[in-house]
Every structure is written in structure tokens, then in C-alpha cells.
Amino acid sequence: MVVHIAVIGTATAHVIEWLRSGPIEKIYLLHSRKSAKDDFPKKARDLEKQIKKLYPGVEIIKRVIENAFNLDDTQDAISEIIYYERKENKVENQEIKINVTGGTAVQAAAAVLSAFKHGTKAYYILNRRKNKNLDSYVEELPIPSLGIVN
């Protein structure tokens, strides 16, 4: 089973673009709490509805990131997911795909660091409006495996 992990912020279209690139069974959506300016839980619920419409039967798990400007909060959430999936579902690190496109810049950095630390796959999604007529808008990042987390 492939497990997808995506940090989302004000924009969520990159997640739908990413999911077009292959089969999906399970995705974790990591988002911030509601702020004075943005209702991130609502954005996550709306994205969940879109995903379920496009991919019936997919398992979607939403997780709140306490502080979107703290590396540890996002890294800890991703590590918890990876440890859980490895233990409970016997998912290998290379079967975990992390979308590093969304959220704050700090969350994106934390997602890349997590992929590096755990030896998972990492993806950046190009903006379709700014990059016309590409064969694929999904870029797999060359993340070497450190293998420091077992």
C-alpha cells in the first residue's frame, strides 16, 4: 500500500494534481488550526470532499499541526504517521510519498527534512497555470536515504 502525506495551507489544488499521478488508497492531510484570516480545517474538509468524489473508497485522515511556523510540529506529525504505518500496516519507507508543495515555507522545509530523515519519497507539484503544456506537473525530488530513523 502506498501512503500519501500532504501538508496543506491556503491552496490545495496541488494535492489533486499530485493524486492524478497514480493510484491512491490512503492520504493524510496535515493542516493548521483555524486562524483569524483562514479556516484551515474547512479547507481540509473541502479537499476531503473533492478527493472522495474523484477517488471513491480512499481513506483520508486529517491531522492538525499546532504551529505552522515550527519545524518540529510538522516533522513530529510526519514521523508519527510513518511509525504508525510501518508498525500497523507494514508499510515500507519507500511506499510513503510526501507532498512538499503546500503549507507554510517552514512546513514545506519540515516535509523535505522528514523525507530525507526517513528515506521516503518526496514530491513537488508545479503550478499548471504557470507551466503550460507539460507532460507531468509532478516532480519527484532526488531525496537520498540517510536511514537514521529506524
Disulfide bonds with the S-S distance in Angstrom:
none
